[in-house]
Amino acid sequence: MSVTKNELLKTPEIKPTRQIIEALAKRINEGYYKNVPQYAVALRCQKVRGEEIYKIAAFTNPKTASAYIFIWPKENKYITWDVEEKKWRTAMIWYMFPVRYYRGQEKSFSSRPTFEMLKTVLKVEGKTAYDMIAKWQQGIKDRIREDKKQREKDRINKEYMNFVKPEPKNFRNWARKQYDQYIFYDYARNVKTGWCTRCNAIVPVKKPKHRKEAYCQNCKKKITFICNSRKDMIWTDGGRLTLVQNFKDGIIARSYTYRKKVWYKGEQLFLNEVTRQMITSEGYKEFEYDMGSWKDALKGSNYQGEYYTWWLNDEIQYLDHISSGLKKLRSSYLLTDRSVNVVNYIGAEQTHPVIEKCAKAGLTKLANEFVTKWDAKKVLDSVADGELAKDLGIDKMRMGRLRKQNGGWELLQWYQEEKINDTIWDDEILFNFASWDIDYTDIDGMLEKIPMTKLYHYLLKQSKLGTMSVRQVVQTWNDYMSMATRLKMDTDKSMVYMPKDLHRAHNDCIDLINTARVEEEAKKLRKKWPKVDKNCRDLKKYEFKDKKYCIVAPKGVADIYREGMVLRHCLHTCDIYWNRITEKITFLMFLRKADSPDTPWYTLEVEPGGNIRQKRTVGDNQNPDLKEAMPFLKKWQKHIQKIMNDEDRKLAERSDKQRRENYKEIRKEQKRVWHGKLQGQLLADVLEADFMAAI
């Protein structure tokens, strides 16, 4: 600026004109608007003598200006003197004097000379002087912002991006072979060939079937068969890939989003680079690709020197001869199997020296798991930087055993527990427990009763007997012992804590608990609904069967409650159904298969006249298998019509009337289903769709 701020303040004061005074005095009195000023601000502009400077007075009262905006149109600069707060500001006019609109009326005022002057010098279009100033100021802000972005872009390119090597020649060919692969084939009786998207060639096939998973006979990789006549094009699931290269005196990890469109004898690869992570002697930098340029991802973040991203562990890596970069960083990553994300590994290694010690000691699996396993990583902060065995909470003898097996985190925990218990357990047993993801806390209750070796062989035997994994056996035993304690069994006896058939003993306990629970709940319900048992005994006449299906009547409250527990629906827990049975409005019947009449399948809510209101199975649902039973249900409804007496007909008429009124009421109230597959649907629509009228 050629003029100082003090000189600007000494320029002549701008007085409000008669038009401005009259405009600011106008008020709106319409609807909710009572005594509201029609104009929020009035503007008057004058040129400062001898300078290419224009002074704009902003009036919010008819006496003096509230602010003066000084503008240099040729230099694209402006500054505002806030008269009320007595300070210089760079805020835009719309921020200092926000203008609202009322039914299309403009809420800022300026005279014609001011409007024409600003239109000439600012060279922007606008309906009012206020609009032109706001647009001109916004243009300045935008240019400043763009210039700042360009300077930042140039700096990042000069300091970082210009040193990034191009992608390896075979990188994209490698990328197209990752994730899901398919073989497209033509539908024919004895088709012999198909197009493999991984091999990118015609390959032999054997008995292909649409959507069947198999292995390509050429590349030996897992594929999915796709029939051309049923699906001529496939979008693969999205994923992420990482290209790792040498960069300055370290490495760079370039992360890509991946997706591929494939068809018979063709494909299109969508590979977009989104982030770049750089690790050098200068530290860690991360950039994100946004709107055509790389931006510093750590700027404005809470980054405090440690870098670790969990989702990177799931990315597939392409390592482009990074040995020299890793050696310059003095990383032990080269000693591992390189299955762990390199950025996460180096980040954890630089913060926790014990990882490097493990890798150099041959414990590469443990080094990797200190990076990838959350429960292992969270203990690193408490590990001291001393002798490795002590750091890991074991002694030299156990350290040797751990190194011999290249043990991981789970096996280390077993050796720690062995040391705490001051005992020696067989290495093969501990190694197998670790591989089965069984830790000490899973079986500590078992070890209180059974020696380790005997327990190990017992678990193997039960695994074969019950066709379960050993981990499932452990979970089953813990559940079984919990139920045995609840049933007040003597859990100190070996025949209790070591049953010959654990799976059977577990199921026996479930039956005992369920029986006790059913009887206990049934007793409460009988007290609340004393007529239900008697009314259920009258339902015997409705029982019906053919060769495939049968209708079974409940004997009372206990049968209904047990049915609801097994099928996990709400019919046994809602008072409305118990009330309907009591009042003989509806009753519950059990639809079952003729070859297993004691096994719950579907629960039916039926009116005395044979109308079926609801048909529900596990989880309050209906499955496709019900369709086959529909003809049987219609035959049963005809049977009910034949055996009805006069009392039944009166009850049926009352029930039908009550149902219609109920449907009308819940439709009016717009009640909806709140759980299950039908969640969100109108309850009236669901009930009416399920309703099955008797013929």
C-alpha positions in Angstrom: 0.0 0.0 0.0 1.3 3.5 -0.9 -0.7 5.1 1.9 -0.3 4.3 5.6 -3.2 3.3 7.8 -2.9 6.5 9.8 -3.2 8.5 6.6 -6.3 6.5 5.7 -7.9 7.4 9.0 -7.2 11.1 8.3 -9.2 11.0 5.0 -12.5 13.0 5.1 -15.4 11.5 7.0 -18.4 10.4 4.8 -21.7 11.6 6.0 -25.0 9.8 5.5 -27.2 11.3 2.7 -30.9 12.1 3.1 -31.7 8.9 1.1 -29.6 6.8 3.5 -31.3 8.3 6.6 -34.7 7.6 5.1 -33.8 4.1 4.0 -32.5 3.1 7.5 -35.7 4.5 9.1 -38.0 2.2 7.1 -39.6 -0.8 8.9 -41.3 -4.0 8.0 -44.6 -5.0 9.7 -45.9 -8.2 8.1 -46.7 -11.5 9.6 -44.1 -12.5 12.1 -42.0 -9.5 11.2 -42.8 -6.6 13.5 -40.8 -3.3 13.4 -38.0 -5.0 11.5 -35.5 -2.7 9.6 -36.0 -3.0 5.9 -32.3 -2.4 5.2 -29.6 -4.0 7.4 -26.9 -1.8 6.0 -26.6 1.3 3.7 -23.4 2.0 1.6 -21.9 5.2 0.3 -18.7 5.3 -1.8 -16.2 8.1 -2.5 -12.8 8.2 -4.2 -9.9 9.4 -2.0 -8.4 12.5 -3.7 -5.2 11.9 -5.6 -5.1 8.1 -5.0 -6.6 5.1 -6.7 -8.3 4.4 -3.4 -12.0 4.2 -2.8 -13.5 4.7 0.6 -16.9 3.0 1.3 -18.9 3.9 4.4 -21.2 1.3 5.8 -24.1 2.7 7.8 -26.2 0.7 10.2 -27.6 3.9 11.9 -28.5 7.3 10.5 -25.8 9.2 12.4 -22.3 7.9 11.7 -20.7 5.1 9.7 -20.2 1.8 11.5 -17.2 0.9 9.3 -15.0 2.2 6.4 -13.9 -0.2 3.7 -10.8 1.0 1.8 -10.3 -0.7 -1.6 -7.5 -0.6 -4.2 -9.2 -2.1 -7.3 -6.0 -2.2 -9.4 -4.0 -4.0 -6.7 -6.9 -6.2 -5.7 -6.5 -5.2 -2.0 -8.8 -4.0 0.7 -8.9 -3.3 4.4 -11.7 -2.3 6.8 -11.6 0.1 9.8 -14.2 -1.0 12.4 -15.4 2.3 13.9 -17.2 0.7 16.8 -14.4 -1.6 17.9 -11.7 0.9 16.7 -9.4 -1.7 14.9 -8.4 -2.7 11.5 -10.0 -5.9 10.0 -9.7 -8.0 6.9 -13.1 -9.6 7.3 -15.4 -9.6 4.3 -18.5 -7.4 4.2 -21.0 -10.3 4.4 -19.3 -11.3 7.6 -19.3 -7.9 9.2 -22.8 -6.9 8.0 -24.8 -10.1 7.3 -27.7 -9.4 5.0 -30.9 -11.5 4.9 -33.7 -11.4 2.4 -37.4 -11.0 3.1 -39.7 -12.1 0.3 -37.2 -11.2 -2.4 -36.6 -7.7 -1.1 -32.9 -6.7 -1.0 -31.8 -5.8 2.6 -28.9 -3.5 1.7 -29.2 0.1 0.3 -26.9 2.2 -1.9 -27.5 5.2 -4.1 -27.3 5.1 -7.9 -24.0 7.0 -8.0 -22.4 4.6 -5.5 -23.7 1.6 -7.4 -22.4 2.9 -10.8 -19.0 3.8 -9.3 -18.4 0.4 -7.8 -19.6 -1.4 -10.9 -17.1 0.6 -13.0 -14.1 0.1 -10.7 -14.7 -3.4 -9.4 -15.7 -4.8 -12.8 -18.0 -7.5 -11.3 -21.7 -8.1 -11.7 -24.3 -7.8 -8.9 -27.8 -6.6 -8.2 -26.6 -4.3 -5.4 -23.4 -2.5 -4.4 -23.3 -4.9 -1.4 -23.3 -7.9 -3.7 -20.5 -6.5 -5.9 -18.3 -5.8 -2.9 -18.9 -9.3 -1.5 -18.1 -10.9 -4.9 -15.0 -8.8 -5.4 -13.7 -9.6 -1.9 -14.5 -13.3 -2.3 -12.5 -13.3 -5.6 -9.5 -11.9 -3.7 -9.8 -14.5 -1.0 -10.1 -17.3 -3.6 -6.9 -16.0 -5.4 -5.0 -15.8 -2.1 -6.1 -19.3 -1.3 -5.2 -20.7 -4.7 -1.8 -19.0 -4.6 -1.1 -20.5 -1.2 -2.2 -24.0 -2.5 0.1 -23.7 -5.5 3.1 -22.6 -3.3 2.5 -25.6 -1.0 2.1 -27.9 -4.1 5.4 -26.7 -5.5 7.1 -27.1 -2.2 5.9 -30.7 -1.8 6.9 -31.6 -5.3 10.3 -30.1 -5.0 11.1 -31.6 -1.6 9.4 -35.0 -1.9 7.5 -36.0 -5.1 10.3 -35.3 -7.5 12.3 -38.0 -5.8 9.6 -40.7 -6.2 10.6 -43.4 -8.7 8.2 -44.5 -11.4 6.1 -47.7 -10.9 8.0 -50.9 -11.8 7.1 -52.2 -15.3 5.4 -55.3 -14.0 3.6 -53.7 -11.1 0.2 -53.3 -12.8 0.4 -56.8 -14.3 1.1 -58.0 -10.7 -1.8 -55.9 -9.4 -4.4 -57.4 -11.9 -3.6 -60.9 -10.5 -4.6 -59.9 -6.9 -7.9 -60.5 -5.2 -10.8 -62.3 -6.8 -10.2 -64.2 -10.1 -12.8 -65.9 -12.4 -13.1 -68.3 -15.3 -15.7 -67.4 -17.9 -17.2 -70.3 -19.9 -19.9 -70.8 -22.5 -22.8 -72.9 -21.5 -22.6 -76.3 -23.3 -23.1 -80.0 -22.5 -19.4 -80.9 -22.4 -17.6 -77.6 -22.2 -13.8 -78.1 -22.1 -12.3 -74.6 -22.0 -12.9 -71.2 -20.4 -11.2 -67.8 -20.1 -9.1 -67.3 -16.9 -8.9 -63.7 -15.8 -5.6 -64.3 -14.0 -3.9 -66.2 -16.8 -5.5 -63.8 -19.3 -5.8 -66.9 -21.6 -8.0 -69.8 -22.6 -7.5 -72.7 -20.1 -9.0 -76.2 -19.7 -12.0 -76.6 -17.3 -13.7 -79.6 -15.8 -17.4 -79.7 -15.0 -17.8 -75.9 -14.4 -20.8 -74.6 -12.6 -22.0 -71.0 -12.3 -20.6 -69.4 -9.1 -18.8 -72.6 -8.2 -15.3 -72.1 -6.6 -12.5 -74.2 -7.9 -8.8 -73.9 -8.9 -7.5 -73.0 -12.4 -5.8 -76.0 -13.9 -3.2 -73.7 -15.5 -2.2 -71.2 -12.8 -3.4 -73.4 -9.8 -5.0 -70.3 -8.2 -8.5 -70.1 -6.7 -11.1 -69.0 -9.1 -14.9 -68.7 -9.4 -16.7 -70.1 -12.5 -19.0 -67.6 -14.4 -21.3 -68.7 -17.1 -21.4 -66.2 -20.0 -25.1 -66.6 -20.6 -25.9 -65.7 -17.0 -23.3 -63.0 -16.2 -21.3 -61.5 -19.0 -19.4 -59.0 -16.8 -18.2 -58.9 -13.2 -17.0 -56.1 -11.0 -14.5 -57.5 -8.5 -14.7 -56.5 -4.8 -12.6 -53.4 -4.0 -9.3 -53.7 -2.1 -6.0 -51.9 -1.4 -2.5 -52.6 -2.6 0.8 -51.1 -1.5 3.9 -50.5 -3.6 7.1 -50.1 -1.5 10.2 -48.5 -3.1 13.5 -47.0 -2.1 13.2 -43.2 -1.4 16.1 -40.9 -0.6 17.8 -42.6 2.4 14.7 -44.6 3.3 11.6 -46.0 1.8 8.2 -44.9 0.4 5.0 -46.9 0.7 2.5 -45.9 -2.0 -1.1 -47.1 -1.3 -3.6 -47.8 -4.1 -7.3 -48.5 -4.2 -8.0 -51.5 -6.4 -11.0 -52.6 -8.4 -11.3 -54.5 -11.7 -14.0 -55.0 -14.3 -13.7 -58.4 -16.1 -15.5 -60.1 -18.9 -14.8 -62.9 -21.4 -11.4 -62.2 -23.0 -11.2 -58.7 -21.5 -10.7 -56.6 -18.4 -10.3 -53.0 -17.2 -8.1 -52.3 -14.1 -8.9 -49.3 -11.9 -5.8 -48.6 -9.8 -5.7 -45.2 -8.1 -2.9 -44.0 -5.8 -4.3 -42.4 -2.7 -1.6 -42.1 -0.1 2.2 -41.9 0.1 4.1 -42.7 3.4 7.7 -41.8 3.5 10.2 -42.9 6.2 13.7 -41.4 6.0 16.4 -40.1 8.3 14.4 -36.9 8.5 11.4 -38.8 10.0 8.0 -39.8 8.9 5.8 -37.9 6.3 2.4 -38.8 4.9 0.6 -37.3 1.9 -2.9 -37.8 0.5 -3.9 -37.3 -3.1 -6.8 -34.8 -3.3 -8.1 -32.8 -6.2 -5.1 -33.3 -8.5 -2.3 -32.7 -6.0 -0.5 -34.2 -3.0 -1.4 -32.7 0.4 0.3 -33.1 3.7 -1.8 -35.5 5.7 -0.1 -34.8 9.0 -0.7 -31.0 8.8 -3.2 -30.1 11.4 -3.4 -33.6 12.8 -2.4 -34.9 16.3 0.7 -36.7 15.0 3.3 -36.9 17.8 6.0 -39.0 16.2 4.6 -42.5 16.2 2.9 -43.8 13.1 0.8 -46.9 12.9 -2.3 -47.7 10.8 -4.2 -50.9 11.6 -5.9 -51.3 8.2 -2.5 -51.3 6.5 -1.9 -54.8 7.8 -4.6 -56.1 5.4 -3.0 -54.5 2.3 -1.1 -56.7 -0.2 2.4 -55.4 -0.6 4.7 -55.2 -3.7 8.3 -54.8 -2.4 10.4 -53.2 -5.2 14.0 -54.1 -4.2 13.9 -52.1 -0.9 16.9 -53.7 0.7 19.1 -50.6 0.4 16.5 -48.3 1.9 15.9 -50.7 4.8 19.7 -50.9 5.5 20.0 -47.1 5.6 17.1 -47.1 8.1 18.9 -49.9 10.0 15.6 -51.9 10.1 15.4 -55.5 11.1 12.5 -56.0 8.6 14.8 -57.8 6.2 15.2 -60.6 8.8 11.5 -61.3 8.9 9.3 -63.1 6.3 8.1 -59.7 5.1 4.4 -60.6 5.6 3.8 -57.6 7.9 3.2 -54.1 6.5 6.6 -52.5 6.3 5.5 -49.0 7.4 3.8 -50.4 10.5 6.8 -52.6 11.3 9.3 -49.8 11.1 7.1 -47.5 13.1 6.7 -50.0 15.9 10.3 -51.0 15.7 11.6 -47.4 16.1 9.4 -46.9 19.1 10.0 -50.3 20.8 13.6 -51.7 20.5 12.4 -55.1 21.7 11.0 -55.8 18.2 14.4 -55.5 16.7 15.9 -57.7 19.4 13.3 -60.4 18.7 14.1 -60.4 15.0 17.8 -60.6 15.5 17.3 -63.4 18.0 15.4 -65.5 15.4 12.0 -64.8 16.9 10.6 -63.3 13.7 7.1 -64.6 14.3 7.0 -62.8 17.7 8.5 -59.7 16.1 5.7 -59.7 13.6 3.0 -60.3 16.1 4.2 -57.4 18.3 3.2 -55.3 15.3 0.0 -57.0 14.2 -1.7 -58.3 17.3 -3.3 -55.7 19.4 -3.1 -57.6 22.7 0.7 -58.1 22.1 1.3 -54.5 21.0 -0.4 -52.9 24.0 2.1 -54.5 26.4 5.2 -53.1 24.6 5.0 -49.8 26.5 5.6 -51.6 29.7 8.6 -53.6 28.3 12.0 -52.3 29.6 15.0 -52.0 27.3 17.3 -54.6 28.8 18.2 -58.3 28.4 15.7 -59.8 25.9 14.6 -62.8 28.1 13.9 -60.4 31.0 12.1 -58.0 28.7 9.8 -60.9 27.6 9.1 -62.0 31.2 10.9 -65.4 30.9 14.4 -66.8 31.8 17.2 -68.0 29.5 16.1 -71.6 29.6 12.6 -70.8 28.4 14.1 -68.3 26.0 16.0 -71.1 24.3 12.8 -73.2 24.0 11.0 -70.2 22.5 13.7 -69.6 19.9 13.8 -73.3 19.0 10.2 -73.2 17.9 10.2 -69.6 16.6 7.3 -69.1 19.0 4.8 -66.2 18.7 2.9 -64.2 21.2 0.6 -67.1 22.3 3.5 -69.4 23.0 5.4 -66.6 24.9 2.3 -66.2 27.2 2.4 -69.9 27.9 6.1 -69.8 28.9 5.3 -66.8 31.1 2.6 -68.7 32.9 4.9 -71.7 33.2 7.5 -69.5 35.0 4.8 -68.0 37.3 3.5 -71.5 38.2 7.1 -72.7 38.8 6.7 -75.8 36.7 7.7 -77.4 33.4 5.1 -78.3 30.7 5.7 -80.3 27.6 6.8 -78.1 24.6 4.6 -80.0 22.1 1.6 -79.4 24.3 2.2 -75.7 24.7 3.0 -75.3 21.0 -0.3 -77.0 20.0 -2.3 -74.9 22.6 -0.8 -71.7 21.1 -1.6 -72.8 17.5 -5.2 -73.6 18.6 -5.5 -70.1 20.1 -5.9 -71.5 23.6 -4.3 -69.5 26.4 -3.8 -70.2 30.1 -6.9 -68.3 31.2 -9.0 -70.6 29.0 -8.1 -73.7 30.9 -6.8 -72.5 34.3 -10.0 -73.9 35.8 -9.4 -77.3 34.2 -5.7 -77.3 35.4 -6.9 -77.0 39.0 -8.5 -80.4 38.6 -6.6 -82.2 35.9 -2.8 -82.4 35.3 -1.6 -80.8 32.0 -0.7 -84.0 30.1 -3.8 -85.8 31.1 -5.9 -82.8 30.2 -4.2 -82.5 26.8 -5.1 -86.1 25.9 -8.6 -85.7 27.3 -9.2 -82.6 25.1 -7.9 -84.5 22.0 -10.2 -87.4 22.7 -13.3 -85.2 23.2 -12.4 -83.3 20.0 -12.5 -86.6 18.0 -15.6 -87.9 19.8 -17.7 -84.7 19.4 -16.2 -83.7 16.0 -15.2 -80.3 17.4 -12.1 -78.3 17.4 -10.0 -78.4 20.6 -10.9 -74.8 21.3 -14.6 -75.6 21.0 -14.1 -78.5 23.5 -12.6 -76.0 26.0 -15.5 -73.6 25.6 -18.0 -76.5 25.9 -16.3 -77.7 29.1 -16.4 -74.2 30.7 -20.1 -74.0 29.8 -20.7 -77.5 31.1 -19.0 -76.8 34.5 -20.9 -73.5 34.9 -24.2 -75.4 34.4 -23.1 -78.2 36.6 -22.4 -75.7 39.4 -25.8 -74.1 38.9 -27.5 -77.5 39.2 -25.6 -78.1 42.4 -23.7 -81.1 41.1 -20.5 -82.3 42.9 -17.9 -80.7 40.6 -15.0 -82.1 42.6 -15.8 -85.7 41.4 -13.8 -86.8 38.4 -17.0 -88.4 36.8 -18.5 -84.9 36.8 -15.5 -82.8 35.7 -14.3 -85.4 33.3 -17.4 -87.0 31.7 -16.7 -89.7 29.1 -18.8 -87.8 26.5 -18.5 -84.1 27.2 -20.9 -83.1 24.4 -23.6 -85.4 25.7 -23.1 -84.3 29.3 -23.3 -80.6 28.2 -26.6 -81.2 26.4 -28.0 -83.2 29.4 -27.3 -80.1 31.6 -29.1 -77.9 29.1 -32.2 -80.1 29.2 -32.2 -80.2 33.0 -31.9 -76.4 33.2 -34.5 -75.8 30.6 -36.9 -78.1 32.3 -36.5 -76.4 35.6 -36.8 -73.0 34.0 -39.9 -74.0 32.0 -41.7 -75.4 35.1 -40.7 -72.3 37.2 -42.0 -69.9 34.5 -45.1 -72.0 33.9 -46.0 -71.9 37.5 -45.9 -68.1 37.5 -48.0 -67.9 34.3 -50.7 -70.4 35.6 -51.1 -68.1 38.6 -51.6 -65.1 36.3 -53.7 -67.0 33.6 -55.5 -69.8 35.5 -57.9 -70.7 32.6 -55.2 -71.4 30.0 -54.5 -75.1 31.0 -58.2 -75.9 30.9 -58.8 -74.3 27.5 -55.8 -76.1 26.1 -57.2 -79.5 27.1 -60.3 -78.7 25.0 -58.0 -78.3 21.9 -57.4 -82.0 21.5 -60.2 -82.3 18.9 -58.3 -80.0 16.6 -55.3 -82.3 16.2 -54.8 -83.6 12.7 -52.2 -85.4 10.6 -51.3 -86.9 7.3 -48.2 -88.8 6.1 -46.0 -85.7 6.0 -47.3 -83.2 8.6 -49.3 -83.1 11.8 -51.0 -80.5 14.0 -50.3 -81.0 17.8 -52.3 -79.3 20.5 -50.5 -77.9 23.6 -51.4 -79.6 26.9 -51.1 -76.4 28.8 -48.9 -73.4 29.7 -45.7 -75.4 30.0 -45.9 -76.7 26.4 -46.5 -73.2 25.0 -43.7 -71.7 27.0 -41.3 -74.5 25.9 -42.3 -74.0 22.3 -41.5 -70.3 22.5 -38.1 -70.9 24.1 -37.1 -73.4 21.4 -38.3 -71.3 18.5 -37.2 -68.0 20.1 -40.3 -66.0 19.1 -42.5 -63.8 21.2 -45.8 -65.8 21.4 -45.0 -67.2 24.8 -43.9 -63.9 26.3 -46.7 -61.5 25.3 -49.7 -61.1 27.6 -51.9 -60.5 24.5 -51.7 -64.2 23.4 -52.3 -65.6 26.9 -55.4 -63.3 27.2 -56.7 -64.4 23.8 -56.4 -68.1 24.9 -58.2 -67.3 28.1 -61.0 -65.5 26.3 -61.1 -68.2 23.5 -60.5 -65.5 20.9 -57.6 -67.5 19.4 -55.5 -70.4 20.4 -52.0 -71.7 19.7 -51.3 -75.0 17.8 -48.1 -76.6 16.8 -47.3 -77.5 13.1 -44.8 -80.3 13.1 -43.4 -82.9 10.7 -45.1 -86.3 11.0 -41.8 -88.2 11.4 -40.7 -85.9 14.4 -43.9 -84.8 16.1 -42.0 -83.8 19.3 -39.7 -81.4 17.5 -40.9 -77.8 17.3 -41.2 -76.4 13.8 -44.0 -73.7 13.4 -46.3 -72.2 15.9 -49.8 -71.2 14.6 -52.2 -68.7 16.0 -55.7 -70.0 15.0 -59.2 -68.6 15.5 -62.0 -71.0 16.6 -63.4 -71.1 13.0 -60.0 -72.2 11.5 -58.7 -68.9 10.3 -54.9 -68.8 10.8 -53.7 -65.4 11.9 -49.9 -66.2 12.2 -47.4 -68.8 11.3 -44.0 -68.4 13.0 -40.8 -70.4 13.3 -37.3 -69.7 14.7 -36.7 -66.0 15.3 -40.4 -65.0 14.6 -39.8 -65.7 10.9 -41.2 -67.7 8.0 -38.9 -69.8 5.8 -39.4 -71.2 2.3 -40.0 -74.7 3.7 -43.5 -73.5 4.8 -44.8 -73.4 1.2 -44.8 -77.2 1.0 -47.0 -77.4 4.1 -49.6 -74.9 2.8 -51.8 -77.6 1.1 -51.8 -79.5 4.4 -52.9 -76.5 6.4 -55.8 -75.9 4.0 -56.9 -79.6 4.5 -56.8 -79.0 8.2 -58.9 -75.9 7.9 -61.6 -77.9 6.1 -61.4 -80.5 8.9 -62.1 -77.8 11.5 -65.1 -76.6 9.5 -66.6 -80.1 9.7 -66.1 -80.6 13.4 -67.3 -77.2 14.6 -70.3 -77.0 16.9 -72.7 -74.1 17.6 -70.5 -72.7 20.4 -67.4 -72.8 18.1 -69.3 -70.9 15.4 -70.3 -68.1 17.9 -66.7 -67.9 19.1 -65.5 -67.8 15.5 -67.8 -64.9 14.6 -66.7 -62.9 17.6 -63.0 -63.6 16.8 -63.4 -62.6 13.2 -65.1 -59.3 14.2 -62.4 -58.6 16.8 -59.6 -59.2 14.3 -61.0 -56.8 11.7 -61.3 -54.0 14.3 -57.8 -54.7 15.6 -56.3 -54.5 12.1 -58.1 -51.2 11.5 -56.8 -49.8 14.7 -53.2 -50.7 14.3 -53.3 -49.4 10.7 -54.6 -46.1 11.9 -51.9 -45.9 14.5 -49.2 -46.8 11.8 -47.6 -49.4 14.1 -44.5 -51.1 12.7 -42.4 -54.2 13.2 -39.3 -53.4 15.3 -37.1 -56.5 14.8 -36.4 -59.5 12.6 -36.5 -59.7 8.8 -39.7 -57.6 8.6 -38.3 -54.7 10.6 -39.7 -51.4 9.5 -42.8 -52.7 7.8 -46.3 -51.8 8.9 -47.6 -54.3 11.4 -51.1 -54.3 9.7 -49.5 -55.2 6.3 -47.5 -58.0 7.9 -50.5 -59.5 9.7 -52.8 -59.3 6.7 -50.2 -60.9 4.4 -49.8 -63.7 6.9 -53.6 -64.2 7.5 -55.0 -67.5 6.0 -58.8 -67.6 5.9 -60.6 -70.9 6.4 -62.5 -72.1 3.3 
